[in-house]
Amino acid sequence: MAPPQVETTDLDRPAIRPTDLLASVTLYPPDGRGGTGSGADPTATVRCGRPLSYPVPAGDLPAPLRRRVGTTGERYFGVLFAFDLAALPVGHRYTTARLQVGLADPRILAIRLDMDADTLGLGYGPRGMFAASDTAARTIGAGAGRPDWLGRLLPRSGEARPWPTGTQSHRFGWVYYDPDGNRPVPRNLVLHALLAAPAEAATLAGTITVHVDVARSLRGRRHPIPGDLRDAVPFVEPLPPAEPEPAEPESAESGTGTPAPGRASLGAPPWEAGGGRPTAAAVRLCVAADVEGYSRHGNASAARIQHHLVRMLAVARSAAGLDESAVDVQPQGDGQFAILPAGIDESVVIPEFLTGLGHALAQANSELGDDRVRLRVALHRGLVEPAPNGWVGTSAIAVHRLLDSPPVRAALRAHTGGGFVVVVPDFLYQDVILPGQMAADDYTDVTVELPEKNFVARSWLRVCAVPH
């Protein structure tokens, strides 16, 4: 009998090389008793790469994480995890891929999980891959021996993006989800974690588990087929020795604008030495805001509202300690899109910005009277760069997807009092909101799904009341 025809796509990337392979394992449907069916046909196979770890000096970390070092004595490591999902027969496709890591030492925690190169700060330009953050620069150096791995981090248009899970835990992972076939699950994956480990930790040991769901089309109907590992894949890798901290000023990622040692080999930093507006790609916090019900106002009222909107957002940024000359603002009539300076301490800027916005909105509404306004606000972080007619990058698009999403609009409609609704992506909530305990319990977990835009993202929203 001829083997089944295998479906290939232009989304495939080079497979994990044999020298970098940890294990090749088969996934089987569950048997309903907590195991996998011994006699069942395999769902798929997956190849797991050996985790690649490298030291990240404290000086390369964002400010909130650097502060932990002085009190805990922890060391930090970046780790790359690679997976290859096997090609499926024609008529089959992956709808879910869940990749989980469990570390044997519960003291080693994942303090940041990157979705892809955008959140890490890796970009690709005419001269090849470049780093827009100090951690990304370390990743490029560490991945020199596995160049195909770094290329997998770069997101491709139309692919599903993962949802990180388990931040601040020794059990963590990523979930790819493509229920409708609009954004296929990539088959060749690399995922990046930033780990904090005790100073005495010498090895990185644990297990890897994989779950997939495969959709099979038969006679015009879709049949789901789950697949799991019968046994978790163990790994033990030595942790590299810590690098000595350079006797240099703080890095540009921390907000001073001074490049980290070794960056010169990767090209000039994407921000000016004085900490001003960037001249190339950089990891930035994006803020989008919009006035609810703007179109119902006449010209005179609309002009007053625009005036107060511009002032409110400027006051909020000032309350967060931001230099307005380093903020790039794009007016949008009933809204505004702003790119905040590189290297800011988000654990300080975000809560102060939201508090300042609440006070500014209350003041504006006291002056607007019957024209009082309510706002939708969205935050997102990622790699963006200036272009001839604005900013380009996944985050510049995603922040507006969140802002205009049905869950955010519905939350504002349901809140009858004055105030505004803010929405953030899951990784920003896990990175900043939750560890900083900045009203984390006031946020609601929602899924923003826009099929017509091929967009789906786990997010968190909060209704913010304004002071009276």
For each residue, the residues with C-beta under 8 A, 3 or more apart:
1:
2:
3:
4: 89 90
5: 89 90
6: 87 88 89 90
7: 87 88 89 90 91 92 93
8: 12 87
9: 12 184
10:
11: 156 158 159 184 186 187
12: 8 9 87 187 188
13: 148 151 152 186 187 188
14: 148 151 188
15: 47 84 188
16: 20 21 47 49 82 84 188
17: 20 21 146 148
18: 21
19:
20: 16 17 49 50 52 82 146 149
21: 16 17 18 24 47 48 49 50
22: 48 49 50 51 208 233 235
23: 47 48 233
24: 21 45 46 47 48
25: 45 46 47 48 210 229 233
26: 42 44 45 230
27: 42 43 44 45 46 210 211 212 227 228 229
28: 36 37 40 42 43 227 228 230
29: 36 37 40 43 225 226 227 228
30: 34 35 36 37 226 228
31: 34 35 36 37 38 40
32:
33:
34: 30 31
35: 30 31 230
36: 28 29 30 31 40 228 229 230
37: 28 29 30 31 40
38: 31
39:
40: 28 29 31 36 37
41:
42: 26 27 28 45 227
43: 27 28 29 212 214 225 226 227
44: 26 27 85 86 88 94 212 214 227
45: 24 25 26 27 42 86
46: 24 25 27 83 84 85 86 210 212 229
47: 15 16 21 23 24 25 83 84 86
48: 21 22 23 24 25 81 82 83 208 210 233 235
49: 16 20 21 22 52 80 81 82 83 84 149 190
50: 20 21 22 235 237
51: 22 79 80 81 204 235 237
52: 20 49 79 80 82 142 143 146 149
53: 77 78 79 80 142 195 204 237 239 240
54: 77 78 79 138 139 141 142 240
55: 75 76 77 138 240 241 242 243
56: 60 61 76 77 78 135 138 194
57: 60 61 76 242 243 244 245 246
58: 61 65 66 69 76 245
59: 66 134 245 246 248 250 251 254 260
60: 56 57 134 135 137 138 251 253 260
61: 56 57 58 65 66 69 76 134 135 253 254
62: 65 66 253 254 343 345 346
63: 66 67 254 255 345 347 348
64: 67 68 345 346 347 432 435 436
65: 58 61 62 68 69 76 111 112 194 196
66: 58 59 61 62 63 69 70 254
67: 63 64 70 71
68: 64 65 71 72 74 196
69: 58 61 65 66 72 73 74 76
70: 66 67
71: 67 68
72: 68 69 196
73: 69 198 199
74: 68 69 196 197 198 199
75: 55 196 197 198 199 201 239 242
76: 55 56 57 58 61 65 69 111 194 195 196 197
77: 53 54 55 56 194 195 197 204 239 240
78: 53 54 56 135 138 139 142 192 193 194 195
79: 51 52 53 54 192 193 194 195 204
80: 49 51 52 53 139 142 143 146 149 190 191 192
81: 48 49 51 99 101 190 191 192 193 208
82: 16 20 48 49 52 146 149 152 189 190 191
83: 46 47 48 49 97 99 188 189 190 191 210
84: 15 16 46 47 49 187 188 189
85: 44 46 94 97 185 187 188 189 212
86: 44 45 46 47 187
87: 6 7 8 12 187
88: 6 7 44 92 93 94 214
89: 4 5 6 7 92
90: 4 5 6 7
91: 7 216 217 218
92: 7 88 89 214 215 216 217 225
93: 7 88 178 181 184 185 214 215
94: 44 85 88 97 176 178 184 185 187 212 213 214 215
95: 177 178 179 181 185 213 214 215 224
96: 175 176 177 178 185 211 212 213
97: 83 85 94 175 176 185 189 210 211 212
98: 173 174 175 176 210 211 212
99: 81 83 173 174 175 189 191 208 209 210
100: 166 171 172 173 208 209 210 211
101: 81 110 171 172 173 193 206 207 208
102: 170 171 206 207 208 209 232
103: 106 108 170 171 204 205 206
104: 205 206 207
105: 108 170 197 198 201 205
106: 103 170
107: 170 197 198 201
108: 103 105 170 195 196 197 198 201 204
109: 168 169 170 195 196
110: 101 113 166 167 168 169 170 172 193 194 195
111: 65 76 167 168 194 195 196 435
112: 65 167 193 194 431
113: 110 164 165 166 167 172 174 191 192 193 194 427 430
114: 117 119 120 164 191 192 193 194 427
115: 118 119 161 162 163 164 174 427
116: 119 120 153 154 155 161 162
117: 114 120 121 122 123 124 136 153 154 155 383
118: 115 122 155 382 383 393 394 395
119: 114 115 116 283 381 382 383 427
120: 114 116 117 133 135 136 139 153 192
121: 117 131 132 133 135 136 282 283 383
122: 117 118 129 130 131 132 136 139 140 150 153 154 383
123: 117 129 130 131 132 281 383 385
124: 117 128 129 130 154
125: 128 130 281
126:
127: 130 267
128: 124 125
129: 122 123 124 140 150 151 154
130: 122 123 124 125 127 266 267 270 281
131: 121 122 123 134 136 137 139 140 263 266 267
132: 121 122 123 136 270 280 281 282 283 383
133: 120 121 136 137 253 282 283
134: 59 60 61 131 137 138 251 252 253 260 263
135: 56 60 61 78 120 121 138 139 194 253
136: 117 120 121 122 131 132 133 139 140 283
137: 60 131 133 134 140 141 260 262 263 266
138: 54 55 56 60 78 134 135 141 142
139: 54 78 80 120 122 131 135 136 142 143 150 192
140: 122 129 131 136 137 143 144 150 266
141: 54 137 138 144 262
142: 52 53 54 78 80 138 139
143: 52 80 139 140 146 147 149 150
144: 140 141 147
145:
146: 17 20 52 80 82 143 149 150
147: 143 144 150 151
148: 13 14 17 151 152
149: 20 49 52 80 82 143 146 152 153 190
150: 122 129 139 140 143 146 147 153 154 190
151: 13 14 129 147 148 154
152: 13 82 148 149 186 188 189 190
153: 116 117 120 122 149 150 190 192
154: 116 117 122 124 129 150 151
155: 116 117 118 159 161 394
156: 11 159 186
157:
158: 11 183 184 454
159: 11 155 156 183 184 185 186
160: 176 177 178 183 184 185 186 456
161: 115 116 155 176 183 457
162: 115 116 174 175 176 191
163: 115 174 175 176 177 426 457 458
164: 113 114 115 167 172 173 174 426 427 430
165: 113 172 173 174 175
166: 100 110 113 169 171 172 173
167: 110 111 112 113 164 172 427 430 431 434
168: 109 110 111 430 434 435
169: 109 110 166 172
170: 102 103 105 106 107 108 109 110 206
171: 100 101 102 103 166
172: 100 101 110 113 164 165 166 167 169 193
173: 98 99 100 101 164 165 166
174: 98 99 113 115 162 163 164 165 191
175: 96 97 98 99 162 163 165
176: 94 96 97 98 160 161 162 163 185 186 189
177: 95 96 160 163 185 456
178: 93 94 95 96 160 181 182 183 184 185
179: 95
180: 451
181: 93 95 178 184 215
182: 178 451 454
183: 158 159 160 161 178 454 456
184: 9 11 93 94 158 159 160 178 181
185: 85 93 94 95 96 97 159 160 176 177 178
186: 11 13 152 156 159 160 176 189
187: 11 12 13 84 85 86 87 94
188: 12 13 14 15 16 83 84 85 152
189: 82 83 84 85 97 99 152 176 186
190: 49 80 81 82 83 149 150 152 153
191: 80 81 82 83 99 113 114 162 174
192: 78 79 80 81 113 114 120 139 153
193: 78 79 81 101 110 112 113 114 172
194: 56 65 76 77 78 79 110 111 112 113 114 135
195: 53 76 77 78 79 108 109 110 111 204
196: 65 68 72 74 75 76 108 109 111
197: 74 75 76 77 105 107 108 201 204 239
198: 73 74 75 105 107 108 201
199: 73 74 75
200:
201: 75 105 107 108 197 198 204 239
202: 238 239
203: 236 237 238 239
204: 51 53 77 79 103 108 195 197 201 235 236 237 238 239
205: 103 104 105 234 235 236 237
206: 101 102 103 104 170 234 235
207: 101 102 104 232 233 234 235
208: 22 48 81 99 100 101 102 232 233 235
209: 99 100 102 228 229 232 233
210: 25 27 46 48 83 97 98 99 100 228 229
211: 27 96 97 98 100 226 227 228 229
212: 27 43 44 46 85 94 96 97 98 226 227
213: 94 95 96 224 225 226 227
214: 43 44 88 92 93 94 95 224 225 226 227
215: 92 93 94 95 181 222 223 224 225
216: 91 92 222 223 224 225
217: 91 92 220 221 222 223
218: 91 221 223
219:
220: 217
221: 217 218
222: 215 216 217
223: 215 216 217 218
224: 95 213 214 215 216
225: 29 43 92 213 214 215 216
226: 29 30 43 211 212 213 214
227: 27 28 29 42 43 44 211 212 213 214
228: 27 28 29 30 36 209 210 211
229: 25 27 36 46 209 210 211 232 233
230: 26 28 35 36
231:
232: 102 207 208 209 229
233: 22 23 25 48 207 208 209 229
234: 205 206 207
235: 22 48 50 51 204 205 206 207 208
236: 203 204 205
237: 50 51 53 203 204 205
238: 202 203 204
239: 53 75 77 197 201 202 203 204
240: 53 54 55 77
241: 55
242: 55 57 75
243: 55 57
244: 57
245: 57 58 59
246: 57 59 260 261
247:
248: 59 251 258 260 261
249: 256 258
250: 59 254 255 256 258
251: 59 60 134 248 254 256 258 259 260 343
252: 134 255 256 257 258 259 260 269 271 275 342 343
253: 60 61 62 133 134 135 260 283 342 343
254: 59 61 62 63 66 250 251 343 345
255: 63 250 252 275 341 342 343 344 345
256: 249 250 251 252 275 343
257: 252 269 271 272 273 274 275 342 343
258: 248 249 250 251 252 273
259: 251 252 263 264 269
260: 59 60 134 137 246 248 251 252 253 263
261: 246 248
262: 137 141 265 266
263: 131 134 137 259 260 266 267 269
264: 259 267 268
265: 262
266: 130 131 137 140 262 263
267: 127 130 131 263 264
268: 264 280
269: 252 257 259 263
270: 130 132 278 279 280 281 282 342 385
271: 252 257 275 276 277 278 279 282 342 343
272: 257 275 276 277 278 279
273: 257 258
274: 257
275: 252 255 256 257 271 272 323 326 341 342 343
276: 271 272 325 326
277: 271 272 326 328
278: 270 271 272 281 282 284 342 385 386
279: 270 271 272 386
280: 132 268 270 385 386
281: 123 125 130 132 270 278 383 384 385 393
282: 121 132 133 270 271 278 342 383 384 385
283: 119 121 132 133 136 253 342 381 382 383 384
284: 278 339 340 341 342 381 382 384 395
285: 339 340 344 346 349 350 379 380 381
286: 337 338 339 340 379 380 381 382 384 391 395 396 399
287: 313 337 338 340 353 377 378 379 399
288: 335 336 337 338 377 378 399 400 402 403
289: 309 313 335 336 375 376 377 378 403
290: 294 332 334 335 375 376 403 404
291: 294 305 309 334 335 373 374 375
292: 373 374 375 376 412
293: 296 297 374
294: 290 291 297 302 305 333 334 373
295: 334
296: 293
297: 293 294 301 302 305 371
298: 301 302
299: 302 303
300: 303 304
301: 297 298 304 305 371
302: 294 297 298 299 305 306 334
303: 299 300 306 307
304: 300 301 307 308 368 371
305: 291 294 297 301 302 308 309 334 368 371 373
306: 302 303 309 310 333 334
307: 303 304 310 311
308: 304 305 311 312 364 367 368 373
309: 289 291 305 306 312 313 334 335 336 364 373 375
310: 306 307 313 314 331 336
311: 307 308 314 315 360 364
312: 308 309 315 316 357 360 361 364
313: 287 289 309 310 316 317 329 336 338 357 360
314: 310 311 317 318 324
315: 311 312 318 319 356 357 359 360
316: 312 313 319 320 353 354 356 357 360
317: 313 314 320 322 324 327 338 340 353 356
318: 314 315 321 322 324 356
319: 315 316 352 353 355 356 357 359 360
320: 316 317 348 349 350 352 353 356
321: 318 348 349 352
322: 317 318 326 327 340 341 344 349 353
323: 275 326 327 341
324: 314 317 318 327
325: 276
326: 275 276 277 322 323 341
327: 317 322 323 324 338 339 340 341
328: 277 338 339 386 391
329: 313 336 337 338
330: 336 337 338 390 391
331: 310 336
332: 290 335 336 337
333: 294 306
334: 290 291 294 295 302 305 306 309
335: 288 289 290 291 309 332 403
336: 288 289 309 310 313 329 330 331 332
337: 286 287 288 329 330 332 391 396 399 400
338: 286 287 288 313 317 327 328 329 330
339: 284 285 286 327 328 384 391 396
340: 284 285 286 287 317 322 327 344 349
341: 255 275 284 322 323 326 327 344
342: 252 253 255 257 270 271 275 278 282 283 284
343: 62 251 252 253 254 255 256 257 271 275
344: 255 285 322 340 341 348 349
345: 62 63 64 254 255 348 349
346: 62 64 285 349 350 381 428 431 432
347: 63 64 350 351 432 435 436 438
348: 63 320 321 344 345 351 352
349: 285 320 321 322 340 344 345 346 352 353
350: 285 320 346 347 353 354 379 432 433 438
351: 347 348 354 355 436 438 439
352: 319 320 321 348 349 355 356
353: 287 316 317 319 320 322 349 350 356 357
354: 316 350 351 357 358 377 422 464
355: 319 351 352 358 359
356: 315 316 317 318 319 320 352 353 359 360
357: 312 313 315 316 319 353 354 360 361 375 377 420 464
358: 354 355 361 362 419 420 464 465 466 467
359: 315 319 355 356 362 363 466 467
360: 311 312 313 315 316 319 356 357 363 364
361: 312 357 358 364 365 373 375 418 419 420 466
362: 358 359 365 366 418 466 467 468
363: 359 360 366 367
364: 308 309 311 312 360 361 367 368 372 373
365: 361 362 368 372 373 418 466
366: 362 363
367: 308 363 364
368: 304 305 308 364 365 371 372 373
369: 372
370:
371: 297 301 304 305 368
372: 364 365 368 369 418
373: 291 292 294 305 308 309 361 364 365 368
374: 291 292 293 412 418 419 420
375: 289 290 291 292 309 357 361 420 421
376: 289 290 292 403 404 408 409 412 420 421 423
377: 287 288 289 354 357 403 420 421 422 423
378: 287 288 289 399 400 402 403 408 422 423 424
379: 285 286 287 350 399 422 423 424 425 428
380: 285 286 395 398 399 402 424 425 428
381: 119 283 284 285 286 346 395 425 427 428
382: 118 119 283 284 286 393 394 395 398
383: 117 118 119 121 122 123 132 281 282 283 393 394 395
384: 281 282 283 284 286 339 391 392 393 395 396
385: 123 270 278 280 281 282 391 392 393
386: 278 279 280 328 390 391
387: 390 391 392
388:
389:
390: 330 386 387 396
391: 286 328 330 337 339 384 385 386 387 396
392: 384 385 387 396
393: 118 281 382 383 384 385 396 397
394: 118 155 382 383 397 398
395: 118 284 286 380 381 382 383 384 398 399
396: 286 337 339 384 390 391 392 393 399 400
397: 393 394 400 401
398: 380 382 394 395 401 402 425 455 457
399: 286 287 288 337 378 379 380 395 396 402 403
400: 288 337 378 396 397 403 404
401: 397 398 404 405 448 450 453 455 457
402: 288 378 380 398 399 405 408 423 424 425 448 457 459
403: 288 289 290 335 376 377 378 399 400 408 423
404: 290 376 400 401 408 409
405: 401 402 408 409 423 448 450 459
406: 409 410
407: 410 411 423 446 447 448 459 461
408: 376 378 402 403 404 405 411 412 421 423 448 461
409: 376 404 405 406 412 413
410: 406 407 413 414
411: 407 408 414 415 421 444 461 463
412: 292 374 376 408 409 415 420 421 463
413: 409 410
414: 410 411
415: 411 412 419 421 463
416:
417: 465
418: 361 362 365 372 374 465 466
419: 358 361 374 415 463 464 465 466
420: 357 358 361 374 375 376 377 412 463 464 466
421: 375 376 377 408 411 412 415 461 462 463 464
422: 354 377 378 379 461 462 464
423: 376 377 378 379 402 403 405 407 408 446 448 459 460 461 462
424: 378 379 380 402 428 429 433 443 459 460 461
425: 379 380 381 398 402 428 429 457 458 459 460
426: 163 164 429 430 457 458 459 460
427: 113 114 115 119 164 167 381 430 431
428: 346 379 380 381 424 425 431 432 433
429: 424 425 426 432 433 434 440 443 459 460
430: 113 164 167 168 426 427 433 434 435
431: 112 167 346 427 428 435
432: 64 346 347 350 428 429 435 436 438
433: 350 424 428 429 430 436 438 439 440 443 460
434: 167 168 429 430 437 440
435: 64 111 168 347 430 431 432
436: 64 347 351 432 433 440
437: 434 440
438: 347 350 351 432 433
439: 351 433 442 443 462
440: 429 433 434 436 437 443
441:
442: 439 462 463
443: 424 429 433 439 440 460 461 462
444: 411 460 461 462
445: 458 459 460
446: 407 423 458 459 460 461
447: 407 456 457 458 459
448: 401 402 405 407 408 423 455 456 457 458 459
449: 455 456
450: 401 405 453 454 455 456
451: 180 182 454
452:
453: 401 450
454: 158 182 183 450 451
455: 398 401 448 449 450
456: 160 177 183 447 448 449 450
457: 161 163 398 401 402 425 426 447 448
458: 163 425 426 445 446 447 448
459: 402 405 407 423 424 425 426 429 445 446 447 448
460: 423 424 425 426 429 433 443 444 445 446
461: 407 408 411 421 422 423 424 443 444 446
462: 421 422 423 439 442 443 444
463: 411 412 415 419 420 421 442
464: 354 357 358 419 420 421 422
465: 358 417 418 419
466: 358 359 361 362 365 418 419 420
467: 358 359 362
468: 362
